[in-house]
């Protein structure tokens, strides 16, 4: 590991200024579970690591009449154990509890999980100068593609590694960012950037920007949500495929639906065709298997990841079936 300066700031504005002043040489650190591994692997070599640990208020989880405010420094353990999250936003609690090990969840944060870098082994290896590192080749396209994208990949077939992102997009979360130009808010799905937007990054964060918190709308009494994750081992592994679904049912009719896939695309992937098919449908007429087929209708598997299409289809079917049973 190369030496770096560690700066423990006390305000978001101080962090923002340090990041803006040295955009190329500074990195933000929260729990450190991702950044430190990147430094050890030689993927990044920052001059300065800016810590948010001493910034007040960024770890708060607040419930109110308009919904919830989740500080970016809240740990995954705090999210999975929060009573209101478990009661009203089940998909988020389930996603948080599925991440890695208890030890990692104790230090890993909401913001860090949303902003983590790809797990692609070509990106993570110093031996491969891939497109994510300024090269001209995505080695996974013709190489070992077992864990790579089947949807929306194009010239870079990473998958976004965040489980929380999948759940939060389906729960209509919004991200708030503080930066040199002030504070701005956006739908969380707009926070993520695919390779076609900017090959060198996975979010819309600009130099000096800090993700401060995520907001969730007030829950409807008729909303139900679920998160499901398929992985090779029952503990620690990243998702092969995941799904988060949130469905509102009243009087036997689906009034709203959000379905998001993880592990299949460079960003959390909204299954809009299936969502539209559910809108206004009578519960008795819904065919979950057909919705699962819609979820992967545009899939373009690579040599080693054909298994992801039926896996994603079946997870969507299971999630929709469960929620319609619960809401009936």
Residue pairs with C-beta under 8 A, 6 or more apart in sequence:
1 39
1 40
2 39
2 45
4 39
4 45
4 46
4 47
4 48
4 49
5 47
5 48
5 49
6 48
6 49
6 51
7 18
7 48
7 49
7 50
7 51
8 51
8 53
8 54
9 15
9 18
9 50
9 51
9 52
9 54
9 55
10 54
10 55
10 56
11 55
12 52
12 55
12 58
12 178
12 210
12 212
13 178
15 28
15 50
15 52
15 55
15 210
16 178
16 179
16 180
16 208
16 209
16 210
17 180
17 208
18 26
18 48
18 50
19 26
19 28
19 50
19 207
19 208
19 209
19 210
20 179
20 180
20 207
20 208
22 47
22 48
23 207
23 208
25 46
25 47
25 48
26 46
26 47
26 48
26 49
26 50
27 35
27 44
27 46
27 48
27 49
27 50
28 35
28 49
28 50
28 52
28 210
29 35
29 36
29 49
29 50
29 51
29 52
30 51
30 52
30 53
30 72
30 73
30 109
30 111
30 112
31 75
31 107
31 108
31 109
31 112
32 107
32 112
33 100
33 104
33 107
33 108
33 112
34 112
34 116
34 117
35 44
35 49
35 112
38 44
38 117
38 124
39 45
39 46
41 124
41 125
41 126
42 126
43 117
43 123
43 124
43 126
43 133
52 58
52 72
52 73
52 111
52 210
53 73
55 73
57 71
58 71
58 72
58 73
58 212
58 213
59 71
59 73
59 74
59 75
59 78
60 69
60 71
60 74
61 68
61 69
61 70
61 71
61 74
61 78
61 79
61 82
61 85
62 68
62 69
63 84
65 218
66 217
66 218
67 215
67 216
67 217
67 218
67 219
68 84
68 85
68 88
68 89
68 215
68 216
69 213
69 214
69 215
70 79
70 110
70 213
70 214
70 215
70 216
71 110
71 212
71 213
72 109
72 110
72 111
72 114
72 210
72 211
72 212
72 213
72 214
73 109
73 110
73 111
74 109
74 110
75 105
75 106
75 107
75 108
75 109
75 110
76 96
76 97
76 99
76 104
76 105
76 106
76 108
76 109
76 110
76 113
76 164
77 96
77 102
77 105
77 106
79 85
79 92
79 93
79 96
79 110
79 164
80 86
80 93
80 96
80 97
80 105
81 93
82 93
85 92
85 93
86 93
88 219
88 223
89 167
89 171
89 216
89 219
89 225
90 224
90 225
90 226
90 227
91 167
91 170
91 171
91 225
91 226
91 227
91 244
91 245
91 246
92 164
92 167
92 168
92 171
92 216
92 225
92 227
94 167
94 226
94 227
94 228
95 163
95 164
95 166
95 167
95 227
95 229
95 242
95 244
96 105
96 163
96 164
97 105
98 163
98 227
98 229
98 239
98 242
99 105
99 108
99 113
99 163
99 164
100 108
100 235
100 236
101 235
101 236
110 164
110 214
111 211
113 162
113 163
113 164
113 165
114 162
114 164
114 165
114 168
114 175
114 188
114 191
114 203
114 211
114 214
115 202
115 203
115 205
115 211
116 161
116 162
117 123
117 202
118 124
118 132
118 158
118 159
118 160
118 161
118 202
119 147
119 159
119 161
119 238
120 130
120 132
120 140
120 147
120 148
120 158
120 159
121 144
121 147
122 128
122 130
122 138
122 139
122 140
122 143
123 130
123 132
123 133
123 158
128 135
128 139
129 135
129 137
130 137
130 138
130 139
130 156
131 137
131 138
131 155
131 156
131 195
131 199
132 156
132 158
132 199
132 200
134 200
138 155
138 156
138 157
140 148
140 157
140 158
140 302
141 155
141 157
141 302
142 303
144 304
145 157
145 302
145 303
145 304
145 305
146 304
146 305
147 159
147 238
147 240
147 263
147 305
148 157
148 158
148 159
148 302
148 304
148 305
149 157
149 158
149 159
149 264
149 265
149 266
150 264
150 265
150 296
150 299
150 300
150 301
150 302
150 305
150 308
150 309
150 312
151 261
151 264
151 265
151 269
151 296
151 298
151 299
151 300
152 194
152 265
152 266
152 267
152 269
153 195
153 265
153 266
153 300
154 194
154 195
154 196
155 195
155 199
156 195
156 199
156 266
157 266
157 302
158 195
158 202
158 266
159 262
159 263
159 264
159 265
159 266
160 192
160 202
160 262
160 265
160 266
160 267
160 268
161 238
161 239
162 262
162 268
163 227
163 229
163 239
163 242
163 262
165 188
165 192
165 262
165 268
166 227
166 242
166 243
166 244
166 260
166 261
166 262
166 268
167 225
167 227
167 244
167 260
168 188
168 214
168 216
169 188
169 189
169 244
169 258
169 260
169 268
169 270
170 225
170 244
170 245
170 246
170 258
170 259
170 260
171 216
171 217
171 225
171 244
171 246
171 258
172 187
172 216
172 217
172 246
172 258
173 187
173 188
173 214
173 215
173 216
174 185
174 186
174 187
174 188
174 214
174 215
175 185
175 186
175 187
175 188
175 191
175 211
175 213
175 214
176 183
176 184
176 185
176 211
176 212
176 213
176 214
176 215
177 183
177 184
177 185
177 186
177 191
177 205
177 209
177 210
177 211
177 212
178 209
178 210
178 212
179 206
179 208
179 209
179 210
180 208
183 212
185 215
186 204
188 214
189 267
189 268
189 270
190 204
191 203
191 204
191 211
192 202
192 203
192 204
192 267
192 268
193 201
193 202
193 203
193 204
193 267
194 265
194 266
194 267
195 266
202 266
202 267
203 211
205 211
220 248
222 248
222 249
222 250
222 255
222 327
223 246
223 247
223 248
223 256
224 246
224 247
224 248
224 249
224 323
224 326
224 327
225 244
225 245
225 246
225 247
225 323
226 244
226 245
226 319
226 322
226 323
227 242
227 243
227 244
228 242
228 243
228 244
228 315
228 318
228 319
229 239
229 241
229 242
229 262
230 239
230 240
230 241
230 242
230 263
230 311
230 315
231 237
231 238
231 239
231 240
232 240
238 263
239 262
239 263
240 263
240 307
240 308
240 311
241 261
241 262
241 263
241 264
241 308
241 311
241 312
241 315
242 261
242 262
242 263
242 315
243 259
243 260
243 261
243 262
243 312
243 315
243 316
243 319
244 258
244 259
244 260
244 262
244 319
245 257
245 258
245 259
245 260
245 316
245 319
245 320
245 323
246 257
246 258
246 323
247 254
247 256
247 257
247 258
247 278
247 320
247 323
247 324
247 327
248 254
248 255
248 256
248 257
248 327
249 255
249 283
249 323
249 324
249 327
249 328
252 282
252 283
252 284
252 328
253 280
253 281
253 282
253 283
254 278
254 279
254 280
254 281
254 282
254 283
254 286
254 324
255 279
255 280
256 279
257 274
257 275
257 278
257 279
258 270
258 275
259 270
259 271
259 274
259 275
259 291
259 295
259 316
259 319
259 320
260 268
260 269
260 270
260 271
261 268
261 269
261 271
261 295
261 312
261 315
261 316
262 268
262 269
263 308
263 312
264 296
264 299
264 308
264 312
271 291
271 294
271 295
271 316
273 294
273 295
273 297
274 291
274 292
274 294
274 295
274 316
274 320
277 290
277 291
277 294
278 286
278 291
278 320
283 324
283 327
283 328
286 320
286 324
288 316
288 317
288 318
288 320
288 321
288 324
289 313
289 317
291 316
291 317
291 320
292 312
292 313
292 314
292 315
292 316
292 317
292 320
293 313
295 312
295 313
295 316
296 309
296 310
296 312
296 313
299 308
299 309
299 312
301 308
301 309
